[in-house]
Amino acid sequence: MLLWSTDVSDPSYGDVFAMLRDAGYEGIEVPVFNPDPGKAERTGERLREVWLTPFGVTPRSESQSPISDDPDIRRQAVEATKREIDACAALGASILCGPLAAPLGEFSGRGPTPAERQRSAETLHAASEYAAEHGVTLVVEYLNRFELYLVNCAEDAATLVREVGHPNCRLMYDTFHAHIEEKDPRAALRACSDVLVHFHASENDRGTPGTGQVDWDGTFAGLEEIGYDGWIVVEAFSDALPELAAATKIWRKTFESEEQLARDGARFLRSKGV
């Protein structure tokens, strides 16, 4: 839904939901950037009307950094995640995913330190305790080195999730980031198979899946090898949303229309047996 908006609670998005169901989608990720349980509950009702399963997606910011050396900022990270978990529960979403381990687009000028990893793990564990009480699983996404520096590959991200040590903290794999950071998608998927529960199908230019350079054959072979049976979600971005364009560095449109991308993306995934 981030092709359309960072807030899809308005009833007008019902037409988009219906189009996506017609295109063959069975679920969608709903942005919970500004969590409001009332809006989330109403959105969830609209999604149930068209038989779409909801998931929540959100990033962490510098003011809510799980890796900050300031304990007050880390507490803010936990509280922000709790509010998003509340919205997911109201929405009917069992997953809250995204770059939850560290702030998006904030860099120290060096690589991650052991202390930062430990602080991230402790913060995620505290939030996971709350998530478990509300039937929600936190799903950590690793990003490429240009967007985040704490974890950039499947092996490192899986190690972090294992350090969190909570069943309500798991991992997501994203083909866009993997295309930049992984040498072999099959090996990358094996490295995180024990904690992998969510998957983003995203092309190397953030456009229509199947039209670019991502190693889709190797990726789907890897998913088959590890017996992955979770959700596969198309993720794409455009230059239509200034706040997201700035974060994702999308300065041009790489597809004809949002509906074209959604329909062609669904057809491509179905052609791969999804």
C-alpha positions as CSV (number, residue, x, y, z in Angstrom):
1,M,0.0,0.0,0.0
2,L,3.0,2.3,0.2
3,L,2.5,2.8,-3.6
4,W,-0.6,4.7,-2.7
5,S,-0.2,6.3,0.8
6,T,1.3,6.2,4.2
7,D,-2.2,6.3,5.6
8,V,-4.8,4.1,3.9
9,S,-7.5,4.5,6.6
10,D,-9.8,6.7,4.5
11,P,-12.8,4.9,3.0
12,S,-11.7,5.9,-0.5
13,Y,-9.0,3.3,-0.4
14,G,-11.8,0.7,-0.5
15,D,-11.6,0.8,-4.3
16,V,-7.9,0.0,-4.2
17,F,-8.5,-2.9,-1.8
18,A,-11.1,-4.3,-4.2
19,M,-8.8,-3.9,-7.1
20,L,-6.0,-5.8,-5.3
21,R,-8.3,-8.6,-4.4
22,D,-9.5,-8.8,-8.0
23,A,-5.8,-8.9,-9.1
24,G,-5.3,-12.0,-7.0
25,Y,-3.8,-10.7,-3.8
26,E,-4.9,-12.4,-0.5
27,G,-3.3,-9.9,1.9
28,I,-1.8,-6.4,2.1
29,E,0.7,-4.5,4.3
30,V,-0.9,-1.5,5.9
31,P,1.4,1.4,7.0
32,V,1.1,2.1,10.7
33,F,3.4,5.2,10.7
34,N,1.0,7.2,12.8
35,P,-0.8,4.5,14.7
36,D,-4.5,5.1,15.6
37,P,-6.4,2.0,16.9
38,G,-9.7,3.4,15.9
39,K,-8.7,4.0,12.3
40,A,-7.0,0.7,12.3
41,E,-10.1,-1.1,13.4
42,R,-12.2,0.5,10.7
43,T,-9.5,-0.3,8.1
44,G,-9.5,-3.9,9.2
45,E,-13.3,-4.2,8.8
46,R,-13.0,-2.9,5.2
47,L,-10.3,-5.4,4.5
48,R,-12.3,-8.3,5.9
49,E,-15.2,-7.3,3.6
50,V,-13.0,-8.0,0.6
51,W,-11.2,-11.0,2.1
52,L,-7.8,-9.4,2.4
53,T,-5.5,-10.4,5.3
54,P,-3.7,-7.3,6.9
55,F,-0.2,-6.9,8.1
56,G,1.4,-3.9,9.6
57,V,4.6,-2.2,8.4
58,T,6.6,0.6,10.0
59,P,10.2,2.0,10.3
60,R,12.1,3.3,13.3
61,S,13.4,6.9,13.4
62,E,16.3,8.5,15.1
63,S,14.1,9.9,17.9
64,Q,13.0,6.3,18.5
65,S,16.3,4.5,18.0
66,P,16.7,1.0,19.5
67,I,20.5,1.4,19.3
68,S,20.9,4.8,20.9
69,D,23.2,5.1,23.9
70,D,20.5,7.2,25.5
71,P,18.1,5.0,27.6
72,D,15.3,7.5,27.2
73,I,15.5,7.2,23.4
74,R,15.5,3.4,23.6
75,R,12.4,3.6,25.9
76,Q,10.8,5.8,23.2
77,A,11.5,3.0,20.7
78,V,9.7,0.5,22.9
79,E,6.8,2.8,23.5
80,A,6.5,3.6,19.8
81,T,6.5,-0.1,18.9
82,K,3.9,-0.8,21.6
83,R,1.6,1.8,20.0
84,E,2.1,0.2,16.6
85,I,1.4,-3.2,18.1
86,D,-1.9,-1.8,19.5
87,A,-2.8,-0.6,16.0
88,C,-2.0,-4.0,14.5
89,A,-4.2,-5.7,17.1
90,A,-7.0,-3.4,16.2
91,L,-6.4,-3.9,12.5
92,G,-6.4,-7.7,12.9
93,A,-2.8,-8.0,11.8
94,S,-0.6,-10.7,13.3
95,I,2.6,-9.2,11.9
96,L,4.4,-5.9,12.3
97,C,7.3,-5.8,9.9
98,G,10.0,-3.3,8.8
99,P,13.4,-2.0,9.8
100,L,12.6,-2.3,13.5
101,A,16.2,-3.0,14.7
102,A,17.7,0.4,14.0
103,P,16.6,3.8,12.6
104,L,16.2,4.2,8.9
105,G,18.7,6.4,7.1
106,E,20.7,7.4,10.2
107,F,24.5,6.7,10.1
108,S,27.3,6.9,12.6
109,G,30.1,7.1,10.0
110,R,31.3,3.6,11.1
111,G,30.1,0.1,11.3
112,P,27.9,-1.4,14.0
113,T,29.4,-1.9,17.4
114,P,28.7,-4.9,19.7
115,A,27.0,-2.4,22.2
116,E,24.6,-1.2,19.5
117,R,23.7,-4.8,18.6
118,Q,23.1,-5.6,22.2
119,R,20.9,-2.5,22.7
120,S,18.9,-3.4,19.6
121,A,18.4,-7.0,20.9
122,E,17.3,-5.8,24.3
123,T,14.9,-3.2,22.9
124,L,13.4,-5.7,20.5
125,H,13.0,-8.3,23.3
126,A,11.1,-5.8,25.4
127,A,8.8,-4.9,22.5
128,S,8.4,-8.6,21.7
129,E,7.1,-9.3,25.2
130,Y,4.3,-6.8,24.6
131,A,3.7,-8.1,21.1
132,A,3.2,-11.6,22.5
133,E,0.4,-10.4,24.8
134,H,-1.4,-9.0,21.8
135,G,-1.0,-11.8,19.3
136,V,1.5,-9.9,17.1
137,T,4.9,-11.0,15.9
138,L,7.6,-8.4,15.2
139,V,9.4,-9.1,11.9
140,V,12.8,-7.5,11.5
141,E,13.8,-6.4,8.0
142,Y,17.5,-6.0,7.1
143,L,18.2,-3.2,4.7
144,N,21.1,-2.5,2.3
145,R,24.2,-0.5,3.5
146,F,22.9,2.8,2.0
147,E,19.7,2.8,4.2
148,L,20.9,1.2,7.5
149,Y,24.1,0.0,9.0
150,L,23.3,-2.3,11.8
151,V,22.3,-5.4,9.8
152,N,22.7,-5.7,6.0
153,C,22.6,-9.4,5.2
154,A,20.4,-12.4,6.0
155,E,23.1,-14.1,8.2
156,D,23.7,-11.0,10.4
157,A,20.0,-10.2,10.7
158,A,19.2,-13.8,11.6
159,T,22.0,-13.8,14.3
160,L,20.4,-10.6,15.8
161,V,17.0,-12.2,15.9
162,R,18.4,-15.3,17.6
163,E,20.1,-12.9,20.1
164,V,16.7,-11.3,20.8
165,G,15.7,-14.8,21.8
166,H,11.9,-14.4,21.7
167,P,9.4,-16.4,19.6
168,N,7.5,-13.2,18.8
169,C,10.6,-11.7,17.1
170,R,11.4,-13.1,13.6
171,L,12.9,-12.1,10.3
172,M,11.9,-10.9,6.9
173,Y,13.8,-11.3,3.6
174,D,13.6,-8.6,0.9
175,T,14.8,-9.3,-2.6
176,F,15.7,-5.6,-3.3
177,H,18.1,-5.4,-0.4
178,A,19.4,-9.0,-1.0
179,H,20.1,-8.1,-4.7
180,I,22.6,-5.4,-3.3
181,E,24.0,-7.3,-0.4
182,E,23.9,-11.1,-1.0
183,K,26.2,-13.0,-3.3
184,D,23.9,-16.1,-3.5
185,P,20.2,-15.8,-2.6
186,R,19.9,-19.6,-2.0
187,A,22.7,-19.5,0.6
188,A,21.2,-16.3,2.1
189,L,17.9,-18.0,2.6
190,R,19.4,-21.1,4.1
191,A,21.3,-18.8,6.6
192,C,18.0,-17.4,7.9
193,S,15.6,-20.3,7.4
194,D,15.0,-21.0,11.0
195,V,13.7,-17.5,11.8
196,L,12.2,-16.5,8.4
197,V,8.5,-15.8,8.4
198,H,7.9,-13.0,5.9
199,F,9.1,-12.2,2.4
200,H,9.2,-9.0,0.2
201,A,9.3,-9.5,-3.6
202,S,10.8,-6.2,-4.7
203,E,12.6,-5.5,-8.0
204,N,16.0,-4.0,-8.2
205,D,14.6,-0.6,-9.4
206,R,11.6,-0.9,-6.9
207,G,9.3,-1.3,-9.9
208,T,7.4,-4.3,-11.2
209,P,8.7,-7.6,-10.0
210,G,10.0,-9.8,-12.8
211,T,11.1,-6.9,-15.1
212,G,14.6,-6.2,-13.7
213,Q,17.8,-7.9,-12.5
214,V,16.8,-9.7,-9.3
215,D,17.8,-13.4,-9.4
216,W,14.2,-14.7,-9.2
217,D,15.0,-18.2,-10.3
218,G,17.7,-18.6,-7.6
219,T,15.4,-16.9,-5.0
220,F,12.4,-19.2,-5.6
221,A,14.7,-22.2,-5.7
222,G,16.0,-21.2,-2.4
223,L,12.5,-20.7,-0.9
224,E,11.6,-24.2,-2.1
225,E,14.8,-25.7,-0.7
226,I,14.0,-24.4,2.8
227,G,10.3,-25.2,2.6
228,Y,9.2,-21.6,3.1
229,D,5.4,-21.5,3.3
230,G,4.8,-17.9,4.6
231,W,3.5,-14.8,2.9
232,I,5.1,-13.3,-0.2
233,V,4.3,-9.6,-0.5
234,V,5.0,-7.3,-3.4
235,E,6.8,-4.2,-2.3
236,A,7.4,-1.2,-4.6
237,F,7.8,2.5,-4.4
238,S,7.2,5.6,-6.6
239,D,8.0,9.3,-6.5
240,A,4.4,10.1,-5.6
241,L,4.9,10.3,-1.8
242,P,7.5,12.9,-1.0
243,E,8.2,11.6,2.5
244,L,8.9,8.1,1.2
245,A,10.7,9.2,-1.9
246,A,13.2,11.0,0.3
247,A,13.7,7.9,2.5
248,T,13.9,5.4,-0.3
249,K,15.7,7.7,-2.8
250,I,13.0,7.2,-5.5
251,W,13.3,10.2,-7.9
252,R,11.6,8.7,-11.0
253,K,8.7,6.4,-11.7
254,T,9.7,2.9,-13.0
255,F,6.2,1.6,-14.0
256,E,3.1,2.7,-15.9
257,S,0.7,2.9,-13.0
258,E,0.1,1.5,-9.5
259,E,-2.6,-0.8,-10.8
260,Q,-0.3,-2.0,-13.7
261,L,2.4,-2.8,-11.2
262,A,0.1,-4.6,-8.8
263,R,-1.6,-6.7,-11.5
264,D,1.6,-7.6,-13.4
265,G,3.4,-8.3,-10.1
266,A,0.7,-10.7,-9.0
267,R,0.8,-12.4,-12.4
268,F,4.6,-12.8,-12.2
269,L,4.4,-14.3,-8.7
270,R,1.7,-16.7,-9.8
271,S,3.8,-17.8,-12.7
272,K,6.5,-18.8,-10.2
273,G,4.0,-21.0,-8.4
274,V,3.2,-18.6,-5.5
